[in-house]
Amino acid sequence: MQILTPHVYWAQRHGEIYLRVDLSDAKNLDISLQENHTLQFRAQGHGAKGDNEYMFSLEFLEPVRPEVNHKSTQRQVDIKLKKQEERWWDRLTQQQKKPLFLAPDFDRWLDESDAEMELQAKEEEKINKISVESRVRTDPYLGLKRGYLFMYNLVQFLGFSWIFVNMTVRLFILGQDSFYDTFHTTADMMYFCQMMAVLEVINPLLGLVKTGFFPAMIQVAGRNVILFVIFGSLEDMQNKPVVFFVFYLWSTIEIFRYPFYMLACISTEWKLLTWLRYSLWIPLYPLGVVAEAVAVIQSLPIFDETRLFSLPLPALLGHSLSFSYTLQLYLVLMFLGLFINFRHLYKQRRRRFRSRKRKVQ
């Protein structure tokens, strides 16, 4: 196999030398620098005259640093060297006459004035970046805030995980019989988790999280109405199967949502968890609202019969106004809240996956 010389293209900046060797599928690369000014190149690949062994030698005009950075692609070999002294060279090599295999790399080529402007622009950008960073005050309580949010999400994750595991185990052991005592076995933990969830309304007001106040308030208030008003105050509702479906759907959503927020507190992301957090709610959230609506509808005749939470009225208008009318209005607001929250969460999902796609690209 004969040894040939490849085409080499070059460009410079005040501090760097760029070489592009026109050699595709290069292998057995041997690139070395002798006495800080002579570059030796040898490799096998596909060049201007087909598959052969190619080599060349360049004696630079002035010394360069010993580090040789190179990158081989399917189309070419890119070599970057740093000059020992940052200054503009009149030519690349010591010999006055340019080697026949050497040509300017017009994709990178700049004359001295353009290179100086580019260098000045980079320096200005660096100075501006330092200036902006110096003006931004670091939050002395950032670690404390993240610690609080991490512990809150951890506690909620453990609470809803206990509910989910408890209900799942009882379902496998007892079957449909577990539907009727869900409230009595898990209500205390659900009370605790939903009372803690009030903090999700307070956190946006304090600026601890970037999520919106109204979507959080709609979700937390809606769940607390179902838990404390419908299930907690009506014993006849506590033995109904709908309790199982409401609690199970709530806990299924939360065992993926809270660990996602936990990892976000420590600037960590697990891609599978991110996908589950932003995808599972699409079927589960509407199903949860439907289950809540069923619970409200089943409670209406009970409130009419017991007159619990009824509003007293003057004698001319009647004895009292049943709380069931309030719940009927609440049903309408529930599905309006579903639309608002679903739209908000869907926008979050689109932004999340669009930003990830841009990072990949």
C-alpha positions, 0 to 999 in steps of 0.5 A: 500500500502506497503512502499518500498525502491528504488534503489539509485545510487550515485557519487560525485565531490569535490563540489557536490553530485549526486543521481539517484533514480531508480523510474519511473513516480514518483509523490507526490515527497517529498524531504527534508534536515534535519539539513544539513546532512540528506536527506529524500525522499518519492514518489509514482512511479514504482520501482523494485517491481512495483507501490508502495510508496517508501522512503529512508533516507541518513545521509551524511558524512559531511554537505551539503548546504540546496538547493536541486535540483531535476529533475523527468523524466519518468525513474528516479529522479535526485538529486543534492546537494552541499557540504558545504566544497569542499573536497573529501569524503571517503564515502557518509554516516556516517555509515561505512557500505553502505546501501543495496539500495545504489550503485555507479552510474558508468555513473557519477563515477570518482575517486579522481584523475580523479575528480581533473583533471576534475576540473582543466580542467574546471578552465583552460577553464574558465581562457582561456575564460576570457583571450580571452574575455579580449583581444577582444576589444569592439566596442565603436561605436557599438550602433551608427552602430546598430542605423544607420542600424535600422533607414535605414531599418525602412525608407526602410520598410516604403517606400516600405510599402507605395508603396505596400499598395498604389498599392494594394488599387488602384488595388482593387478600379480600377482593371486593370486600375491601371496598367497604372498609377502605375509609376505616382502614386508611382515613387517618392517614388520608386526613393527615396527607390532605391537611398537609396538602394545604401547604401546597397552597401556601408555598406559591404565596411565599415564593417557595415554588413556581407553580400557580396558586389557583390550580393548587387551591382548586385541587386541594380545596376540591379534595378536602371537600370530598374527604372532610365534608362528604366522607368525614361527616356522613357515616352512610358514605363511609362504607360505600365502594366509591371511597375505595376508587377515590382514595386509590386514584388519589394515591396512585397519582401522588406516589409519582408526583411527590418523588418527582418533586423530591428529586427536583429539590436536589436538581436530579431527574429520573427520566422514567419518573418524569414521563410517569409524572407527566403522563399518568395523570392524563387518564387518572386525573379525569377518572379521579374527578368522575369518582369524586362526582359519583361520591357527591351525587350519592351524598345528595339524598343523605344531606336532604334526609339528615338536613346536615349543614342546611342553611336556616331560612326565615319562616316565610321561606321555609325551614331551611335550605338543604346543603345538597343545593350547594353540592349541586353547584359544586358539581358544576364547579368541579368539572370547571376546575377539571378543565382549568387544572387539566389545561394547566397540567397539559401546558406543563407537560408540553413545556417539559418535553419541549425543553427536553427535546431542545436539550437532546438536539 
